[in-house]
Amino acid sequence: MPALKLDSVDVIDPDLYVARGYPHAEWALMRREAPVYRYERPNVDPFWAVTGHAPIVEISRQPALFKSLQRLFMTINQEGAPDPNQGVLRQLLNMNPPEHGAYRGVVNRRFTPRGVQVMRQQIEAITTEALDALAGREECDFVLEVSAKLPLAVIAEMFGIPRADWDTMFRLSNMMIGPSDPEYGGDKTIKETLEQARMEFFQYFSALVEERRKNPRDDLASALANGHVNGAPLPIFELMSYFALLIIAGNETTRNATTGGLFAFIEHPDQWRRLKADPSLAPRAVDEILRWISPVIQFNREATADTELHGHKIRAGDLLTLFYPSANRDETVFDRPGEFDIGRNPNPHIAFGIGEHFCLGANLARLELQVMFRQLAQRLETIELAGPIQRMRSSFVGGIKHMPVRYRIRPRA
C-alpha cells in the first residue's frame, strides 16, 4: 500500500467507509501534520478538516463564532442529492443560541439523569426480551435482532408509539440517516429518499400531535405537541422536525454503538473476558465503546467572522468539519489511544460532542448501553462472527447494517 500523503488523503467518500470503515490512518496523519487542514478535492466543496481534540473543543465552545447551519456534514457531490444548504429538517442540530436553548428546554427534563432513571426497569425488560429471543439458536444478525431493538423500543415507548408502528420508525430512520445507501433508498435518488422519509414521518407525527393535543398523556409526544417556545406553540415544521430528530437520534446512534461495541469485544477477546469477569466495569466499558466507535463521524460549523485557529487564518463564511472519531484517538489527549481498554480512566472522549450541542440523549444512551453490555456479559457464553459485516454507506454516521454472529447464550436466570 503506498504511503499516505496529506494532499491526497480521502476522509469524505462514503464508499470508502463501506469498504474499510473509519479512515483512522488518514486521520492520524492529519492530526500529526495538520490538525486543522484546508481540504480541497475534486467533487467536494472546500472546507477546513478539523481532526485534533483541542481545536474541536475550542470550536464547539464558541457557538457565536462558529455557528451551526443547515448543512450538517460534508460529503462528495452526488447526482440526485438535494441542495446541502437547504435542510430536510429544521431542528436542534441546525439551531444556534438563544433559539437552540429555548427549543432544547421543551423536553430537556426528560433526558436528565433523574429523568432517564425512571426508564431503567423498562430498559432492563426490553433488553432481557431481546436476548431471550436468541435462545434455542446459534446464529443471528445481531443488528436486526438485538442492537436495533433496544433503543428503538425505548424511544418509541417514550413517545407512546404503538409497537405495530416500530418497524415503520426503523425504516424511516434508516432512510433519513443513510439515503445514499442502496439498501435504504432502493433505486430512488438521495433527494427522493429523503423527501419520501420526511413526508411519511410528518404524516405520522401530524396525526400523533393532533391526538395528543386532544388527549395529552405523560409522554414525550405530548410534551412536544403541547410545548411552547418563547410563549408560543412550536411552529409546525420545527415541531415535525423535532419528532423526527428524536426518533432518528434516539435509535440510530445507540444501535451503532451497541453493534460496534460488540464487534470491538469480538476483536479484543481479552477485554470481553475482563467484562464477563467483572460486569461492574460496564459504565467504564461503555465510555470506552463510545470513544472507540464514535458513532457520529462529523458535524459542520461555519465561521461568522475572520479568526485564527491553530495558526490558520479562517475567513468569515468558511466551513469547518469536526471529525469526532479522530479527536477520540488523539495521542495528545489519550494514553495508548489505539488500544481498546474498558478500564480506561480518565476518558475525556467527545463522542456526544461538547458545549452547546452536547447530545440531548447522552444520559439515556449511556443507560441503555450499560444495561445491554452488562446483560450480554452475564448471558453470552461465546460469541464470534459468522460472516462478514456490512457497513452503511455514509461518511456522516458510522454504522454496521448487518453483523452475523455465532453464539451460545444462557437461559434467563
Buried (B, 14 or more C-beta within 10 A) or exposed (E): EEEBEEEEBBBBBBEBBBEEBBBBEBBBBBBEEBBBBEBEBEEBBEBBBBBBBBBBBBBBEBBEBBBBBBBBBBBBEEEEBBEBEEBBBBBBBBBBEEBBBEBBEBBEEBBEEEBBEEBEEEBBEBBBEBBEBBEEEEEBBBBBBBBBBBBBBBBBBBBBBEEEEBEEBBEBBBBBBBBBBEEBBEEBBBBBBBBBBBEBBBEBBBEBBEBBEEEEEEBBBBBBBBBEBEEEEBEEEBBBBBBBBBBBBBBBBBBBBBBBBBBBBBEBEEBBEBBBEEBEBBBBBBBBBBBBBBBBBBBBBBBBEEBEBBEBEBEEEBBBBBBBBBBBBBBEBBEEBEEBBBEBEEBBBBBBBBBBBEBBBBBBBBBBBBBBBBBBBEBBEEBEBBEEBBBBBBBBBBBBBBBBBBBEBEEEE
